[in-house]
Amino acid sequence: MSILTTLLLTVNETLTAGNAIIAVSLLLFNLTRNLNNRVAKTSAVVLACVAVAYVADAFISLEPDNPAHEIASRLQWIGIAFIPAAMYHLSDALLATTGLPSRGRRKRVIRLLYLIGAAFLLSVAFSDSLILVVAAQESVGIQAGPAFLSYLVYFSLANGLAFFNVQRARKRCLTQASARRMAYLQIAFLTPALGIFPYSVLLKPGDEFSLFGLLVINTANVVIILMLFFLSYPLYFFGSDRPDRLVKKQLLDFLLRGPATGLIALAVVNFTTQASRILSLPGEAFTPPAVVGSVLLWQWFVSLALPYFEKFFIYRDEDDQQITKLQTLSDRVLTHTDLSQLIMATTESICDYLRIDMAFVISLAGAKPELVSKVGSFDLDEGSLVNDSELIRQVSQLRSVRRDPPYMEWDDFALVPLRSSRASGNGAEALTIGLLGLLNNESKIRAELAAPGGYLEAYVNRVETSLDDMHLQAEMYNLLEGLLPQFQMTRSRAVQLEYRQSGAIPPRINALPDRDELFEQVRAALRHYWGGSGITQSNMIMLRSVQGRIQSGEETPVNALRKLLEEAITSLKPEGERKLMSPEWTLYNILQLRFLENRKVREVARRLSMSEADLYRKQRIAILAVTDLILNQEQALLD
C-alpha cells in the first residue's frame, strides 16, 4: 500500500469519526434546547439518525472482525432506514411554523413513511433481501440486494417531497432575515440524507478503498461536515425565545469548544500514529502529549480569537458598542458578597493598624440598617444604635464641621460616620450612608482622625467607597429586576411577524398571559411591593382583575395591583390561629414576612427556622401559587 493511500485512509478514518462527533455533538446541543417546539424535536430525530449511521461507520473503520463488521453494517440501517421519513417530518414542521399546518394528509404521509422505514429496517435485520454481506479481500463488504431498488424509490420520493415543502416554507417568509435563514436551510437541507446514503452498496466490494474511491469519499465527508455546520445555523433559530445575537453566540462558542476540539484531538491521534509507522517512531509514546498540547493550544487560540470571531460574525456597528458597554459593566460590577468581603477585609486591616480587636460597619442607606461587617466576638445591639436618631444626627455632622474629638462615643466604641461621595460633588451636603464602629482607643483614634491624609483616613475612605458602590449597585439591580420581566417581545413572538400565517387568527392582546412570564412579573412586583419599577411599570396593571378596580375609581393603578397581590396572598392563609412553625402556614408566612412586611431573608429564615437556601426554594413555590391564583382569576373573567 502506497504512502498516499495510507494517508487517504487515515484522512477517511478521521473524517468518518469526525462526522460522528459532529452529529452527536449537535444532537446533544439540540436536546438542551426547547424540545416543546416541533422543529427542535424533528431536527433531533434527524440528527439521531445521522449519529447512529456515522457512529456505526466509525466503528467499521476500526477494522473489527467479520461478524462484528456485519452486525455494525446492519445496525447502521437504523439511521439509514428512517432518515427519509425524518427529513419529511422536519419539512412538515418547518411548513407548519410558517402558518400552514397539516390538515391530515401530511400527518398520514409521515406515519406511512415511518412504517416503511421500519419495514426496511426489519428486512435488513432478518433477511438479505435489501443488502447482501459478501467477502471482500480480508474483510466483508455490502452489496445491494434484490429489494434495494424499492428503498431507492422510497429515499428519492421522501426527500424530494421534503425539499418541496421547504421551498413552500421559503416562499411564505415575509422578512428578509427569515427568508435568508430559510434559504440557508434549503441549501444544506438534504445533507443528512445524502451524507448517510449507503453508496458502498452500489460499488464492487473493495472499490471504496481504491485511490479514486478514497478521494471521492474524503471529498464527500468534508462537504458533509461543512454542510452539517451550515445546517445547524438556521435550525437553532426555530423555537428559541432569545435574540438572533444570543443564538449565534451560543452556537459559535459550542462549535469551537465542542466538535472542533474533538476533531483536532482525533486528527492528532490518527496522524501521529501513522507518522510513527512511516518514520518508525514509537507513536504510542508521544501521542498523549501531542493530544494534550493540541487541545490546550486550541483552547488558548479560541480564548484569544473568540471576541474577534463574535465581532465579525455577530456584532456590527452599534451592536458592538452596546455589547462592549454591557460587557464592561459586567466586568466592573461586584456582587453584594464581593463588596461585603472587601469591607470586612478593610475593617480587619483597620483593627490591625489601630491594635484593637473589635470593630463593625453598619449600612444606613437601605430601608433598614444592615450589619455589613463585624470583627471580634461581642454582642452588638444594632437596633438601639440606629434607632437613636439624635445620636445618628450628631454622628452625621462630625465630618462636616470641625469637632474635637472627630467621632462620637457609644458604649465602648467610637462611631465614625461614613459619607457618600455621589452627592457632595454638586455642592450638596454628603449623605451619611453608614457608621464605622471602633473599639475606643481614645488617644490613637483621635490622633489618626485629626491628621488629614493619614492611614486611618485612607482606610475610612476605602470603606466609604465600597459601601457607596454597594448601594449604587443595589439600586441598579433593583431597577433591572423590576424592568426585565416587563419586556414582552421575544424571539418566539417575532416568528408571528416573519411568515404568512394563512388562515391563522392573530393572537389576542387581551388573552391569558404566559404562565412563566406572569411568574417573573409577580416576583418583581412583590419584591418592589413598597416602591420600585417592578410594580409601578408592571405589565400586570393591564390584567382584567386590576383594570376592574381602576375603572371603578376606587384605586390608583399601583394600589390596585398591590390589592390584588395582597388578596392572593391572603387566600393562601390557612384557617385558625397563625403558627410560624406549622408546615401548612409556610407559604403564607414567607410571603407575608418577606414582602408585605418587607423583612430581610436572614431574618425570615431565622423566624421560620429554616436555611436561606430552603427559604428561597419555598419562596419560589409560594410565588408560583400566587401566579396560579391570578391566572385563575383572569381565566374566570375571560370566560
TORMAR-966237 format. One record per residue (C-alpha): residue in one letter; x, y, z. Coordinates in pm, whole numbers, plus 32768, in hexadecimal, padded with zeros to 4 digits. Each point is the difference from the previous one (the first is absolute). Layout:
N
NODE resn   px   py   pz
NODE    A    X    Y    Z
...
This chain:
639
NODE resn   px   py   pz
NODE    M 8000 8000 8000
NODE    S 808E 8152 7F98
NODE    I 803D 8120 80EE
NODE    L 7EF0 80CC 7F4E
NODE    T 7F00 7EEB 802D
NODE    T 8061 7FDC 816E
NODE    L 7FDD 8175 802F
NODE    L 7EAA 8003 7F58
NODE    L 7F8E 7EDC 80D8
NODE    T 806A 80C0 8137
NODE    V 7F48 8135 7F85
NODE    N 7ECE 7F28 7FBC
NODE    E 8008 7F6D 8160
NODE    T 8022 815D 8094
NODE    L 7EE8 809A 7F31
NODE    T 7F17 7ED9 803B
NODE    A 8032 8016 8178
NODE    G 7FEA 817A 7FDF
NODE    N 7EA7 7FE5 7F65
NODE    A 7F96 7F26 8125
NODE    I 808E 80FD 80F9
NODE    I 7F4E 8123 7F58
NODE    A 7EB4 7F49 7FE0
NODE    V 8004 7F90 816C
NODE    S 8070 815A 8076
NODE    L 7EED 80B2 7F40
NODE    L 7F03 7F04 8081
NODE    L 8069 803F 816A
NODE    F 7FF6 8178 7FC7
NODE    N 7EA5 7FDA 7F68
NODE    L 7F83 7F38 812C
NODE    T 8056 8121 80EC
NODE    R 7F1E 80EC 7F3F
NODE    N 7E87 802A 7FF9
NODE    L 7F82 7EA7 7F9E
NODE    N 7E9A 8079 801E
NODE    N 8035 8097 7EA8
NODE    R 7FB1 7F19 7EDB
NODE    V 812B 806B 7F30
NODE    A 80EC 7FBF 8124
NODE    K 7F6B 7EA6 803D
NODE    T 8002 7F92 7E95
NODE    S 8160 8085 7FC5
NODE    A 806B 7F30 812D
NODE    V 7F71 7ECC 7F51
NODE    V 80C6 8053 7EC4
NODE    L 8141 8030 80C5
NODE    A 7FC5 7EBB 80BB
NODE    C 7FE9 7F45 7EB3
NODE    V 8143 80A2 7F87
NODE    A 80AF 7FB9 814C
NODE    V 7FA2 7E8D 7FFD
NODE    A 8076 7FD4 7E98
NODE    Y 814F 80AF 8030
NODE    V 804C 7F60 8151
NODE    A 7FD3 7EAB 7F5C
NODE    D 80D6 8073 7EDA
NODE    A 8110 8075 80EF
NODE    F 7FFA 7EAC 80AB
NODE    I 8024 7F51 7EAF
NODE    S 812F 80DA 7FAE
NODE    L 80B1 7F65 812D
NODE    E 800E 7EB9 7F37
NODE    P 7F47 7F13 80ED
NODE    D 7FE2 7E8D 7FB5
NODE    N 7F06 7F8F 7EF9
NODE    P 7ED8 7FAC 80E6
NODE    A 801B 8150 80B3
NODE    H 8028 80AF 7EB1
NODE    E 7EBE 7F61 7F81
NODE    I 7F3D 8057 813D
NODE    A 8074 816C 7FF0
NODE    S 7FA3 8014 7E90
NODE    R 7E9F 7F8B 804B
NODE    L 7FDB 80E0 8136
NODE    Q 8064 8125 7F26
NODE    W 7EB2 7FDB 7F53
NODE    I 7F49 8081 8132
NODE    G 8060 8159 7F86
NODE    I 7FFF 7FB4 7E8B
NODE    A 7EA0 7F69 8004
NODE    F 7F5C 811B 80C2
NODE    I 80B9 8131 7F75
NODE    P 7F0F 8038 7ED9
NODE    A 7ED4 7FFE 80EA
NODE    A 80B3 80E3 80F7
NODE    M 8059 80F6 7EEB
NODE    Y 7E96 8013 7F8C
NODE    H 7F92 8025 816C
NODE    L 80F0 8125 802C
NODE    S 7F84 80A7 7EC1
NODE    D 7E9A 7FE0 807C
NODE    A 805F 80A9 8149
NODE    L 80A7 811C 7F41
NODE    L 7ECE 802F 7F27
NODE    A 7F1B 7FFF 8130
NODE    T 80DB 810D 809F
NODE    T 7FAE 80EA 7EDF
NODE    G 7E8C 7FE4 8047
NODE    L 7FA7 7ED8 7F22
NODE    P 7FC1 7ED7 80E9
NODE    S 7F9D 7EAE 7F7C
NODE    R 7E8E 7FC1 7FC9
NODE    G 8039 7E8D 8029
NODE    R 809E 7F97 7EBA
NODE    R 8168 8053 805B
NODE    K 7FD5 7F57 8153
NODE    R 7F89 7EC3 7F58
NODE    V 8128 800E 7F11
NODE    I 80EF 8025 8127
NODE    R 7F6F 7ECD 80AE
NODE    L 8010 7F3A 7EBB
NODE    L 816D 8060 7FC3
NODE    Y 8065 7F96 8161
NODE    L 7F4D 7EB3 7FD0
NODE    I 80B7 7FC9 7EB7
NODE    G 814A 8055 80AC
NODE    A 7FB4 7F04 8113
NODE    A 7FB8 7EF8 7EF6
NODE    F 8150 8044 7F56
NODE    L 80B3 7FE9 814E
NODE    L 7F60 7EB0 804F
NODE    S 805B 7F87 7EA3
NODE    V 8170 8059 803A
NODE    A 8001 7F66 815C
NODE    F 7F64 7EAF 7FA7
NODE    S 803A 7FC6 7E8D
NODE    D 80E7 8044 7ED9
NODE    S 7EF3 808D 7F1D
NODE    L 8073 816A 8025
NODE    I 8179 7FDA 8031
NODE    L 80F0 7EDC 7FD2
NODE    V 8136 7FC3 80D3
NODE    V 8119 7F7C 7F23
NODE    A 8170 7FB7 8031
NODE    A 80EA 8118 7F95
NODE    Q 817B 7FC9 8014
NODE    E 804A 7FCC 8175
NODE    S 7EB4 8092 8075
NODE    V 7E93 8002 7F99
NODE    G 7F43 80E8 7F1A
NODE    I 7E96 8066 7FCB
NODE    Q 7F4E 7FE5 7EB5
NODE    A 7EA2 805D 7F91
NODE    G 7EFB 7EF1 801F
NODE    P 7EDB 7FBE 7F1A
NODE    A 7F1A 80EE 80C4
NODE    F 80F7 8122 8010
NODE    L 7F53 80AF 7EDB
NODE    S 7EC8 8027 80D8
NODE    Y 80D0 80B2 810B
NODE    L 8093 80E3 7EF5
NODE    V 7EA0 8063 7F92
NODE    Y 7F9A 803A 816B
NODE    F 813A 80CE 8041
NODE    S 7FD9 80D8 7ECA
NODE    L 7E8B 803A 8024
NODE    A 8008 805B 8173
NODE    N 8127 80ED 7FDF
NODE    G 7F71 809E 7EC6
NODE    L 7EB8 804A 80B3
NODE    A 80C2 8084 812C
NODE    F 80C9 80EE 7F24
NODE    F 7EBB 8075 7F5C
NODE    N 7F69 804C 8157
NODE    V 8130 80D2 805F
NODE    Q 7FD9 80BE 7EB9
NODE    R 7E96 8049 805A
NODE    A 806C 8071 815A
NODE    R 8105 80E5 7F68
NODE    K 7EFB 80AA 7F25
NODE    R 7F2F 8048 8134
NODE    C 8114 80CA 80A8
NODE    L 7FAE 8172 801D
NODE    T 8137 809A 8096
NODE    Q 815A 800A 7F68
NODE    A 809E 7F52 812D
NODE    S 7F08 7EDE 8001
NODE    A 8021 7FD4 7E86
NODE    R 817B 7FFB 801D
NODE    R 7FFB 7EFA 8114
NODE    M 7F0D 7F28 7F3D
NODE    A 80DD 801D 7ECA
NODE    Y 812F 7F8D 80CB
NODE    L 7F2F 7EE0 8082
NODE    Q 7F90 7F9B 7EA3
NODE    I 8165 7FFC 7F7C
NODE    A 8076 7F09 8107
NODE    F 7EB3 7F56 8044
NODE    L 8044 7EB7 7F4D
NODE    T 8160 7FE0 808F
NODE    P 7FA3 7F0A 8119
NODE    A 7F4B 7F14 7F12
NODE    L 8106 8012 7EEC
NODE    G 8118 7FE2 80FF
NODE    I 7F92 7EAF 808C
NODE    F 7F7C 7F66 7EBF
NODE    P 80A9 7EA8 7FD9
NODE    Y 80CA 8049 7EC6
NODE    S 80E1 7ED5 8040
NODE    V 7EE8 7F10 7F9D
NODE    L 8013 808C 7E9E
NODE    L 8177 7FB7 7FE3
NODE    K 80BA 7EBE 7FD9
NODE    P 8089 7F75 8148
NODE    G 814E 80A6 804C
NODE    D 7FD8 811F 7F02
NODE    E 7FC1 80F7 8118
NODE    F 8169 7FCC 8072
NODE    S 8097 804E 7EAD
NODE    L 80B7 814A 7FCA
NODE    F 7EDF 8094 7F39
NODE    G 7EFE 7F7C 80F6
NODE    L 80B8 8096 8129
NODE    L 801E 8152 7F53
NODE    V 7E89 8006 7FBB
NODE    I 7FA4 7F8C 8161
NODE    N 80E8 80FB 80AB
NODE    T 7F7E 811F 7F2B
NODE    A 7E9A 7F9B 8050
NODE    N 8052 7FEC 8176
NODE    V 8095 815E 8000
NODE    V 7ECD 8089 7F50
NODE    I 7F1B 7F4C 80F5
NODE    I 80BA 808F 812E
NODE    L 7FE4 8161 7F77
NODE    M 7E93 7FD2 7FA5
NODE    L 7FAA 7F78 815A
NODE    F 8095 8139 8099
NODE    F 7F4A 80D2 7EFF
NODE    L 7EB7 7F4B 8042
NODE    S 8015 802F 8178
NODE    Y 8004 817D 7FDE
NODE    P 7E9A 803A 7F80
NODE    L 7F68 7ED8 80BB
NODE    Y 8053 8086 815A
NODE    F 7F38 8140 7FCA
NODE    F 7EB8 7F40 8001
NODE    G 7F5C 7FE6 8154
NODE    S 80FC 80E9 80A3
NODE    D 7F80 8124 80D1
NODE    R 8155 80A7 7FF8
NODE    P 807D 810A 7F0E
NODE    D 80C1 7F99 7EC8
NODE    R 813C 808B 809B
NODE    L 7FF4 7F10 8129
NODE    V 7FA8 7ED4 7F26
NODE    K 812D 8047 7F1F
NODE    K 80E4 8036 812B
NODE    Q 7F9A 7EBB 80AB
NODE    L 8022 7F38 7EC0
NODE    L 8154 8097 7FA8
NODE    D 808A 7FC3 815D
NODE    F 7F7A 7E9A 8003
NODE    L 808E 7FA6 7EAB
NODE    L 815B 808B 8050
NODE    R 801C 7F66 815A
NODE    G 7F45 7EBA 7FBE
NODE    P 800C 7F57 7EA9
NODE    A 8133 80C2 7F8A
NODE    T 80C5 7F95 8133
NODE    G 7F99 7E96 7FCD
NODE    L 8065 8009 7E91
NODE    I 8156 808F 8050
NODE    A 8043 7EFB 810F
NODE    L 7F92 7EE7 7F18
NODE    A 80D4 807F 7EDF
NODE    V 8134 8016 80DE
NODE    V 7FCB 7E9A 807B
NODE    N 7FD8 7F71 7EA1
NODE    F 8118 80C1 7F57
NODE    T 8103 7FD6 8111
NODE    T 7FBB 7E8B 7FFA
NODE    Q 802C 7FF1 7E85
NODE    A 8134 80DE 800E
NODE    S 809D 7F11 80F9
NODE    R 7FC4 7EDF 7F11
NODE    I 8097 80B7 7ED7
NODE    L 812A 808C 80C1
NODE    S 802D 7ECA 80DD
NODE    L 7FCC 80CD 813B
NODE    P 7F54 7F90 8142
NODE    G 7EB5 80B3 7FC1
NODE    E 7F5F 7F83 813F
NODE    A 8100 80C7 80C8
NODE    F 7FC3 8159 7F6F
NODE    T 7E8D 7FE4 7FA0
NODE    P 7F79 8057 8160
NODE    P 80D4 813D 802B
NODE    A 7FB6 8060 7E97
NODE    V 7E88 7FE7 8041
NODE    V 8014 80C1 8146
NODE    G 80D9 810C 7F61
NODE    S 7F1E 8029 7ED2
NODE    V 7EC7 801D 80D8
NODE    L 80A3 8101 80E5
NODE    L 8082 80CB 7ED9
NODE    W 7EAA 7FF6 7F59
NODE    Q 7F4D 8074 813C
NODE    W 8101 8116 8028
NODE    F 7FC5 8067 7E96
NODE    V 7E84 7FFD 8031
NODE    S 801E 80D9 8138
NODE    L 80CB 8100 7F3E
NODE    A 7F43 7FF0 7EB7
NODE    L 7E98 7FD8 8079
NODE    P 7FC6 8177 803B
NODE    Y 8076 8047 7E9B
NODE    F 7F28 7EE7 7F73
NODE    E 7ED4 808A 80BB
NODE    K 8042 815F 7F82
NODE    F 8021 7F86 7E98
NODE    F 7EDF 7F08 7FF9
NODE    I 7F0E 8091 8100
NODE    Y 8033 8165 8077
NODE    R 800D 8124 7F11
NODE    D 800E 817B 802B
NODE    E 7F0D 806E 8111
NODE    D 7FCE 7E9F 8080
NODE    D 8176 7FE3 803F
NODE    Q 8007 8145 80C7
NODE    Q 7ED1 7FA0 80CF
NODE    I 8081 7EA4 804A
NODE    T 8156 808C 805B
NODE    K 7F5D 80E5 8100
NODE    L 7F34 7EE2 8090
NODE    Q 8132 7F1F 8015
NODE    T 80C4 8118 80A7
NODE    L 7EE7 8029 80FB
NODE    S 8001 7E8A 8042
NODE    D 8178 8001 8036
NODE    R 7FFD 812C 80EC
NODE    V 7ECF 7FB3 80D4
NODE    L 8042 7F40 8141
NODE    T 7EF5 7F3A 80B6
NODE    H 7F7F 8055 8159
NODE    T 80D2 7EE2 808C
NODE    D 813A 807E 7F4F
NODE    L 7FDA 815C 8093
NODE    S 7FA9 7F77 8159
NODE    Q 8142 7F34 7FFB
NODE    L 80C3 8135 7F96
NODE    I 7F6A 80CE 811C
NODE    M 804B 7EE7 80F4
NODE    A 8169 7FF1 7F8C
NODE    T 8022 817A 8026
NODE    T 7F66 7FF2 815D
NODE    E 80FA 7EF4 8065
NODE    S 811C 80D7 7F77
NODE    I 7F86 8125 80D5
NODE    C 8000 7F20 8135
NODE    D 8163 7F8F 7FB4
NODE    Y 8074 8166 7FCD
NODE    L 7F5E 808A 813E
NODE    R 8055 7ECA 80CD
NODE    I 7E94 7FC7 8064
NODE    D 7F39 7EBB 7FF1
NODE    M 7E9B 807D 7FCA
NODE    A 7F63 80CB 7EE7
NODE    F 7EC8 8004 7F28
NODE    V 7F65 80AB 7ED2
NODE    I 7E8A 8048 7FE9
NODE    S 7F52 8070 7EBF
NODE    L 7EEF 8107 8028
NODE    A 7F9C 8031 7E95
NODE    G 7EFE 7EEB 7FE6
NODE    A 7E9E 7FED 8083
NODE    K 8090 7F61 8138
NODE    P 8161 800E 8090
NODE    E 80E3 7EE1 7FA3
NODE    L 8131 7F7E 80B8
NODE    V 80FA 7FDD 7EE0
NODE    S 8138 7F91 80BE
NODE    K 8060 7FAA 8162
NODE    V 8155 7FB3 8091
NODE    G 801F 7F66 8159
NODE    S 7F0F 7F44 80E1
NODE    F 7F0B 80EE 80A8
NODE    D 7E87 8034 8011
NODE    L 7FA7 812B 7F2A
NODE    D 7EAD 809B 8044
NODE    E 7FE7 8099 7EA6
NODE    G 7E8B 8042 802F
NODE    S 8031 80EF 8124
NODE    L 8122 80A6 7F4B
NODE    V 7F4E 8054 7EBA
NODE    N 7EB5 8056 80AD
NODE    D 80A9 8115 80C6
NODE    S 7FB5 8113 7F04
NODE    E 80AD 8110 80C9
NODE    L 8140 7F34 8015
NODE    I 7FF3 7FBD 7E88
NODE    R 7FCB 8174 7FBC
NODE    Q 8129 8060 80D4
NODE    V 80DF 7EF7 7F66
NODE    S 7F98 8072 7EA4
NODE    Q 807C 8161 8047
NODE    L 8156 7F9B 8084
NODE    R 80BA 8011 7EB4
NODE    S 7F43 812A 7F74
NODE    V 8074 80E6 811D
NODE    R 8146 8009 80C3
NODE    R 7FCA 7F54 814D
NODE    D 80DF 7F76 8107
NODE    P 7FFE 7EDB 8020
NODE    P 7FA3 7FB2 7E92
NODE    Y 7F21 7ED9 8066
NODE    M 7EDD 7FAF 80E6
NODE    E 801B 7F1B 812A
NODE    W 7F01 7EE9 8023
NODE    D 8031 7EFB 8110
NODE    D 8168 7F87 7FD2
NODE    F 8011 806D 7E95
NODE    A 805D 8133 7F3A
NODE    L 7F07 803D 7EE5
NODE    V 808A 8093 7EBE
NODE    P 7F05 806D 7EF2
NODE    L 8022 7F71 7EA3
NODE    R 7F98 80F8 7EF3
NODE    S 7F9A 7FD8 7E96
NODE    S 80D1 80B7 7EFB
NODE    R 7EEE 7FF8 7EF8
NODE    A 7F43 8134 8077
NODE    S 811D 80CE 808E
NODE    G 8090 8054 7EAB
NODE    N 7ED2 80DA 7FA6
NODE    G 8021 80E3 8129
NODE    A 7F04 7F3D 80CF
NODE    E 8050 7F7B 8155
NODE    A 8080 7E9B 7FF3
NODE    L 7F07 7EFD 8077
NODE    T 8059 7F21 8125
NODE    I 7FE1 7E9C 7F7F
NODE    G 8098 7F3E 8122
NODE    L 80B9 7FF1 8149
NODE    L 8159 7F79 804D
NODE    G 8019 7F8D 8167
NODE    L 815B 7FD9 8099
NODE    L 805B 7F86 815B
NODE    N 8050 8149 80AB
NODE    N 8177 8033 8012
NODE    E 7FD7 8173 8044
NODE    S 815C 808D 7FCD
NODE    K 8051 7F2C 7ECD
NODE    I 7EB5 8031 7F49
NODE    R 7FF1 8178 8049
NODE    A 8161 8034 7F81
NODE    E 7FC6 7F33 7EC6
NODE    L 7EB5 80A6 7FA2
NODE    A 8087 815B 8049
NODE    A 8124 7FCD 7F12
NODE    P 7F87 8038 7E99
NODE    G 8089 7F06 7F06
NODE    G 8059 7F01 810B
NODE    Y 7FE2 7E87 7FE7
NODE    L 7EB7 7FF0 80BF
NODE    E 7F6A 810B 7F20
NODE    A 8061 7F32 7ED0
NODE    Y 7F61 7EC9 8096
NODE    V 7EC1 80BD 8051
NODE    N 7FF1 8088 7E9B
NODE    R 8024 7E9E 7F7C
NODE    V 7EDC 7F87 80D6
NODE    E 7F32 812B 7F8B
NODE    T 8049 7FB6 7E93
NODE    S 7FA9 7E91 8026
NODE    L 7EBF 804E 80BB
NODE    D 7FA4 8109 7EFE
NODE    D 8035 7F07 7EE3
NODE    M 7F31 7EFE 80B8
NODE    H 7ED8 80EF 8016
NODE    L 8024 8072 7E96
NODE    Q 800D 7E9C 7F7E
NODE    A 7ED6 7F9E 80DA
NODE    E 7F3A 811A 7F5C
NODE    M 806C 7F8B 7EA7
NODE    Y 7FA4 7E97 804E
NODE    N 7EAB 8065 8088
NODE    L 7FBF 80CA 7EC6
NODE    L 805E 7EDF 7F1C
NODE    E 7F3D 7F0A 80D3
NODE    G 7ECC 80D8 7FDA
NODE    L 8021 804A 7E8D
NODE    L 807A 7EB5 7F6A
NODE    P 7EB9 7F40 8041
NODE    Q 7F40 8114 7F49
NODE    F 80A3 7FC2 7EAC
NODE    Q 7EF6 7F5C 7F2A
NODE    M 809F 7FD0 7EA7
NODE    T 80CB 7EC0 7FE4
NODE    R 809A 7F3E 7EE3
NODE    S 7EE2 7F04 8002
NODE    R 7EF9 8112 7FE3
NODE    A 80BD 80A2 7EE4
NODE    V 7FC0 7EC3 7F34
NODE    Q 7E96 806A 7FE0
NODE    L 8075 812B 7F32
NODE    E 80F7 7F44 7F22
NODE    Y 7F1D 7F0D 7F46
NODE    R 7EB1 8003 7F53
NODE    Q 7F08 7F80 8100
NODE    S 7EF9 7F94 7F04
NODE    G 7EB0 7FC9 80A0
NODE    A 8097 8039 8155
NODE    I 7F5C 80EB 80F7
NODE    P 80F2 8102 808F
NODE    P 8038 7FCB 8175
NODE    R 7F22 80D6 80DA
NODE    I 80B3 8104 80CD
NODE    N 7F09 7FD2 811D
NODE    A 8025 7E85 800E
NODE    L 8088 7F4C 812F
NODE    P 816D 8056 8047
NODE    D 810D 7EF7 7FE9
NODE    R 802D 7F52 8151
NODE    D 817C 8021 8007
NODE    E 7FF6 8170 7F9F
NODE    L 7EF2 8049 8102
NODE    F 80D0 7F4E 810A
NODE    E 8125 80EA 7FBC
NODE    Q 7F1A 812D 800D
NODE    V 7F60 7F90 8148
NODE    R 8156 7FC8 809A
NODE    A 8077 815A 7F92
NODE    A 7EC1 80A5 807F
NODE    L 801F 7F56 8154
NODE    R 816E 8061 8026
NODE    H 7FA5 8169 7FAA
NODE    Y 7EB9 7FF2 80C5
NODE    W 8050 813E 80C2
NODE    G 808F 80BD 7ED6
NODE    G 80CD 7FC6 7EC9
NODE    S 7FE3 7FC4 7E8B
NODE    G 7F9C 7E96 8038
NODE    I 7EA6 8073 8070
NODE    T 7FDD 8161 7F75
NODE    Q 8051 7F92 7E9A
NODE    S 7F7A 7E9E 8015
NODE    N 7F3E 7F6A 7EDD
NODE    M 7F1B 7F67 8106
NODE    I 7F4D 8150 8014
NODE    M 7F5C 7F9E 7EB3
NODE    L 7F61 7EC8 8099
NODE    R 7E83 7FFE 8009
NODE    S 7FFD 7FCE 8178
NODE    V 80D1 813C 802A
NODE    Q 7F50 80CF 7EF4
NODE    G 7EB0 7FB5 80A1
NODE    R 8072 80A3 8142
NODE    I 808F 812C 7F48
NODE    Q 7EC6 803B 7F30
NODE    S 7F27 7FF9 8137
NODE    G 80C2 8133 806F
NODE    E 805C 7F6C 8150
NODE    E 8173 7FC5 7FCA
NODE    T 812F 808D 7F4D
NODE    P 80AB 7F06 7F13
NODE    V 8119 7FB0 80F5
NODE    N 7F17 7FE1 812C
NODE    A 7F14 7F25 7F36
NODE    L 8121 7F16 7FAF
NODE    R 806D 8000 816D
NODE    K 7E9D 7FA6 8066
NODE    L 7FF8 7EE0 7F08
NODE    L 8149 7F75 8083
NODE    E 7F93 802A 816B
NODE    E 7EB8 7F49 7FC2
NODE    A 80B4 7EE6 7F4A
NODE    I 80EF 7FD8 8126
NODE    T 7EE2 800D 80FA
NODE    S 7F4C 7EEB 7F43
NODE    L 8129 7F1D 8050
NODE    K 7FC8 803A 8174
NODE    P 7F84 7EC4 80B3
NODE    E 7EE1 800F 80F6
NODE    G 8040 8023 8171
NODE    E 810D 80AA 80CE
NODE    R 8142 805C 7F4E
NODE    K 8128 7F1C 8049
NODE    L 8160 804D 7F8A
NODE    M 807C 7E99 8014
NODE    S 7ED4 7F4F 7F6A
NODE    P 803C 7F6E 7EA0
NODE    E 7EAA 806A 7F7C
NODE    W 804E 8168 805E
NODE    T 8158 8003 7F58
NODE    L 7FA1 809B 7EAF
NODE    Y 7F28 810E 809B
NODE    N 8103 8053 810B
NODE    I 8115 8024 7EFE
NODE    L 7F36 80ED 7F24
NODE    Q 7F7C 80C7 8127
NODE    L 8152 802F 80A9
NODE    R 80D8 802B 7EC8
NODE    F 7F29 80E9 7F34
NODE    L 7ED8 8091 80BE
NODE    E 80D5 8042 8135
NODE    N 813F 803C 7F30
NODE    R 80E6 7F33 80DF
NODE    K 815A 7F86 7F9A
NODE    V 8043 7E9B 7F93
NODE    R 80E1 7FBA 8129
NODE    E 7EFB 8077 80F8
NODE    V 7EE4 7F3C 7F5F
NODE    A 80D1 7EC3 7FEF
NODE    R 8056 8025 8172
NODE    R 7E94 8037 8064
NODE    L 7F86 7ED7 7F34
NODE    S 8124 7F21 8070
NODE    M 807B 7FA7 7EA5
NODE    S 8139 8036 7F33
NODE    E 8013 811C 7F07
NODE    A 801B 7F07 7EDF
NODE    D 7EC2 7F51 8076
NODE    L 7F55 8150 8026
NODE    Y 8051 8062 7E99
NODE    R 7F7E 7EB2 7F7F
NODE    K 7EB7 801A 80BF
NODE    Q 7FE3 8171 7FA9
NODE    R 8000 7FA1 7E90
NODE    I 7EE9 7F04 8040
NODE    A 7F39 810B 80BA
NODE    I 8025 80FF 7EE6
NODE    L 7F99 7EF4 7F07
NODE    A 7EC6 7FC0 80CF
NODE    V 7FAD 8174 7FF4
NODE    T 803A 7FFB 7E87
NODE    D 7F0E 7EDF 7FD2
NODE    L 7EF7 80AE 80D2
NODE    I 801B 813A 7F29
NODE    L 7FF2 7F2E 7EC2
NODE    N 7EC3 7F56 807D
NODE    Q 7F63 8154 8044
NODE    E 8059 8074 7EA0
NODE    Q 7F72 7EC0 7F6C
NODE    A 7EBA 8033 80BE
NODE    L 7FE4 8168 7F84
NODE    L 8056 7F93 7E9D
NODE    D 7EEC 7EF9 8002
